[in-house]
Amino acid sequence: MSVIHMDTDQVLSVQKALAQAGNEISNEVHLMSNSISNIPWQGASHDEFIVDFENLSRSLLDRGDSLLILASRIEREIARWMDMDSKFGTGAAIGIGVGAPAVMTMALN
């Protein structure tokens, strides 16, 4: 028999941090893009800089999206654990109680 364990409070904290980081990356890239578009600068070096910045921006936005995807996956996993706990109660989840952290341990056959 396998035993699996999740402290849903700690995992939820990680989920929130990932989502916040993903959103902050997106916001910061957009703010920087607006700032860069207003730079009074012309010439070939400016055009090269813009291309480099756009490439970096896309990469950063992709990383931010990846963080949001991970956050969503964690959120779904927490929901699955909570659903199992609501269906099977203390027989499936050990360590849950009033005032106790949401720590779940499940035995798998």
C-alpha positions in Angstrom: 0.0 0.0 0.0 1.3 3.4 -1.0 0.9 6.5 1.2 0.8 10.0 -0.3 0.8 13.3 1.6 0.0 16.9 0.9 -0.1 19.9 3.2 -2.7 21.9 1.2 -2.0 25.1 3.0 1.7 25.1 2.0 0.9 23.9 -1.5 -1.7 26.7 -1.8 0.9 29.2 -0.7 3.2 28.0 -3.5 0.4 28.2 -6.0 -0.4 31.8 -5.0 3.3 32.8 -5.3 3.6 31.2 -8.8 0.4 33.0 -10.0 1.6 36.3 -8.5 5.0 36.0 -10.1 3.5 35.1 -13.5 1.2 38.1 -13.3 4.0 40.4 -12.2 6.2 39.4 -15.0 3.5 40.2 -17.5 2.8 43.6 -15.9 6.4 44.6 -15.7 7.1 43.6 -19.4 4.1 45.7 -20.5 5.2 48.7 -18.4 8.8 48.4 -19.8 7.4 48.1 -23.3 5.4 51.3 -22.9 8.5 53.1 -21.5 10.7 51.8 -24.3 8.2 52.9 -27.0 8.5 56.5 -25.7 12.3 56.7 -25.8 13.3 59.6 -28.1 15.9 57.6 -30.1 16.2 57.0 -33.8 18.7 55.0 -35.8 19.9 51.5 -36.5 21.0 50.9 -33.0 17.5 51.8 -31.8 16.0 49.3 -34.2 18.4 46.6 -33.1 17.6 47.3 -29.5 13.9 47.1 -30.2 14.3 43.7 -31.9 16.4 42.5 -28.9 13.8 43.8 -26.4 10.9 42.2 -28.3 12.7 38.9 -28.3 13.4 39.1 -24.6 9.8 40.3 -23.9 8.4 37.3 -25.7 10.6 35.0 -23.7 9.7 36.6 -20.4 6.0 36.5 -21.2 6.3 32.8 -22.1 8.0 32.2 -18.8 5.3 34.1 -17.0 2.6 32.1 -18.8 4.4 28.9 -17.8 4.2 30.0 -14.1 0.5 30.7 -14.5 0.0 27.2 -16.1 1.9 25.6 -13.2 -0.2 27.6 -10.7 -3.3 26.3 -12.4 -2.1 22.7 -12.3 -1.4 23.0 -8.6 -4.8 24.6 -8.0 -6.5 21.7 -9.7 -4.4 19.2 -7.7 -5.4 20.9 -4.4 -9.0 20.7 -5.5 -8.7 17.0 -6.2 -7.3 16.4 -2.7 -10.0 18.5 -1.1 -12.6 16.6 -3.1 -11.2 13.3 -2.0 -11.3 14.5 1.6 -14.9 15.6 1.3 -16.0 12.3 -0.2 -14.1 10.0 2.1 -13.6 12.1 5.2 -11.0 11.1 7.8 -10.8 7.6 6.4 -8.9 9.1 3.4 -7.4 12.1 5.0 -5.5 11.9 8.2 -4.4 14.9 10.1 -7.3 17.2 9.3 -9.0 18.8 12.2 -10.3 22.0 13.7 -7.3 24.3 14.1 -4.9 21.8 12.5 -3.1 22.6 9.3 -4.7 21.1 6.2 -2.4 18.1 6.0 -3.7 15.1 4.1 -2.3 11.7 3.9 -4.0 9.1 1.7 -3.4 5.4 1.5 -3.5 3.9 -1.9 -4.1 0.2 -2.7 
